[in-house]
Amino acid sequence: MEHQVRIKPHLVVPILTVGVLVGFQLFAPAPALTYVIAVLVVAVGVGYYWARQLASKVKLEREQRYGWAQVGDVLEERFTLHNDSWLPVLWAEVHDRSTMPGYTASRVTGVDGQTYTRWQVEGECRRRGVYTLGPVQIRMGDPFGFFTVEIEVGRESSFVVYPVIAALPPLEPPRGTTFGRVRSARRSIVATPNVASVRPYVPGDTLCRIHWRTTARREELYVKEYDNELAGDLWIILDLHGAVQAGQGDVSTEEHAVTLAASLAAAMLRQNRAVGFLSEGAERTLLPLESGETQLWRILRSLAAARAVGDKPLGRLLQEAAPVLGRGLTAIVITPSIDPEWLAALADLQQRAIATSVLLLDPASFGGPSGSAAMMGLLSDRGVAAQIITQSFRFRPLVEHRRQRPTYKVLGTGRVIAVPPA
C-alpha cells in the first residue's frame, strides 16, 4: 500500500528558548545555562531521530473482504499498524476519510517497538450509493512534541452499495407485438420458430410452408401455422424528476422507486428477457436493451448512483425517449407523478405499438400531495395496466444480507462450532 510521508517541525519555542539562553550566556555566563542549552539541543536531536524512525518504520495495512455490498450488508475491514522500529509509537491518530455514511475507521492507538497492533471495524451499509474508502492519514510524534509525522496511506478506492433486490408486488407486465420468446394464442402470418398446427392449403400460401409429412399422410396439401410470439424485451423508465418526489431518506418515493427498478430488472433478466434502462436525474442514463447478468450489474450500478434531482418532467422524458425505444416492445414507467401532463406522451408510446405499464408511487402516503386515485382512473381509461405502491409496502429481500463475521452455533451435545459467513 502506497505511503506518503511528511515530517513537520515545531521548533519555534525551542529555538527562541535557546536564543534567549545564548544571549544570557554571552552577557552573564553560567554553567547552568550551558547545561540547559545542551539539554535542549540534544532533545531536539533525539526528537528528530525518533520522528525519522517513525516515518520510515511505521506501516499500515488495510484489508476488506468485498469490493461491493447491498443495502443491509455489513462491511468489515481489518487494519494492522506495523512498527518495525525499536522505538515505540507513543500515540498515533488514524484518520479515515471514507465517505460511506455511518462508517469510519478513525481511532487513536499506540504500538510498542518491533511489534504491531490490529483492529477491526464494522459498519452497516445503510444507503445505496457510490462511496470512497480511504485514504487514511496517520499522525504521530516524538515524546517532546518537536516533530509531527504525517503518513498518507493508500489512495481512495470506490465502494458501491447496490440497492436491494426484493420480491415484486404481483404484476404481469404487458408484452409488445414484435417477435420474441413467449407463446401467444394468436397465429402469425409469418414464420416463427414455433409451429402451432397445420391447415389445408389455400391459394396464395407459399410452398415453403407446406407440411410434407401431413400432406403425404392425408394425400392433400397442408401448410404450417405458426405461433405469434410476443416480445419479451422490456424498457424500465425511472422518473427522477425532483419536483414530484415525496418523503425523505429511506422513506421516500426515490428509494422505493429505485428498489422497484432494481427488483424488476433482476426478475426480468432471470427470465432471459432483454432489459433496457432509462432515467434522467443529475445526468441522463440510457442503457440499451441487453440480457444477461452483466446487464443487471450495469443497471444496479446506475441505480446505486441515481438521485432524484432532475429538472425534466416525465412527459418530456417520454417524448424524447420514444424514438430510441423502438416499436413493438414493452415499457414500464416507475413514477410518483400525479400530474396528467405525461399521459399524452404515454399515449404516443402506445401508438408506436409499445405496450405500457405503470408503477405509480402514492405520494400522499409519503407525506406528499394526494391524487393517486384520480391518476389510476385516468390510466385505466386509457387501457394502461397500472399498480399503486404505497409507503407501507414492505420489500422482502430475495437474498440474505451478507455477514462478514462467523456466527456460533451450539450443538445438541453442547459443542460450539463456528458457522462461516454467508
VENGIQUI-V909448 format. One record per backbone hydrogen bond with DSSP energy under -1.0 kcal/mol. NH is the residue of the N-H (numbers start at 1). CO is the residue of the C=O. Records with the same first field share a line. If there is no record, write none. Layout:
BEGIN
NH->CO / CO
END
This chain:
BEGIN
4->152
6->150
8->148
10->146
15->11
16->12
17->13
18->14
19->15
20->16
21->17
22->18
23->19
24->20
25->21
26->22
27->23
28->24
34->30
35->31
36->32
37->33
38->34
39->35
40->36
41->37
42->38
43->39
44->40
45->41
46->42
47->43
48->44
49->45
50->46
51->47
52->48
53->49
54->50
55->51
56->52
57->53
58->54
59->82
61->80
63->78
69->160
71->162
72->125
73->70
74->402
75->123
77->121
78->63
79->119
80->61
81->117
82->59
83->115
84->57
89->111
92->109
93->139
94->107
95->137
97->135
99->132
103->100
107->94
109->92
111->89
114->85
115->83
117->81
119->79
121->77
123->75
125->73
126->124
129->161
131->159
133->157
136->153
137->95
138->151
139->93
140->149
142->147
145->142
148->8
149->140
150->6
151->138
152->4
153->136
154->2
157->133
159->131
161->129
162->69
167->396
178->328
188->226
196->225
197->225
199->223
201->221
205->202
209->206
210->207
211->222
215->211
216->212
217->213
218->214
219->215
223->199
224->209
225->197
227->194
228->186
230->182
234->274
235->330
236->276
237->332
238->278
239->334
242->310
244->241
245->242
248->251
251->248
252->250
253->246
256->252
257->253
258->254
259->255
260->256
261->257
262->258
263->259
264->260
265->261
266->262
267->263
268->264
269->265
270->266
272->269
273->268
275->290
276->234
277->287
278->236
279->285
281->283
285->279
287->277
290->275
296->292
297->293
298->294
299->295
300->296
301->297
302->298
303->299
304->300
305->301
309->307
310->240
317->313
318->314
319->315
320->316
321->317
322->318
324->321
325->321
328->352
330->233
331->355
332->235
333->357
334->237
335->359
342->339
343->340
346->342
347->343
348->344
349->345
350->346
351->347
353->350
354->349
355->329
357->331
358->385
359->333
360->387
361->335
362->389
366->363
367->364
368->363
375->371
376->372
377->373
378->374
379->375
380->376
381->377
382->378
383->380
384->379
387->358
389->360
393->390
398->165
407->419
409->417
411->415
414->411
417->409
419->407
END
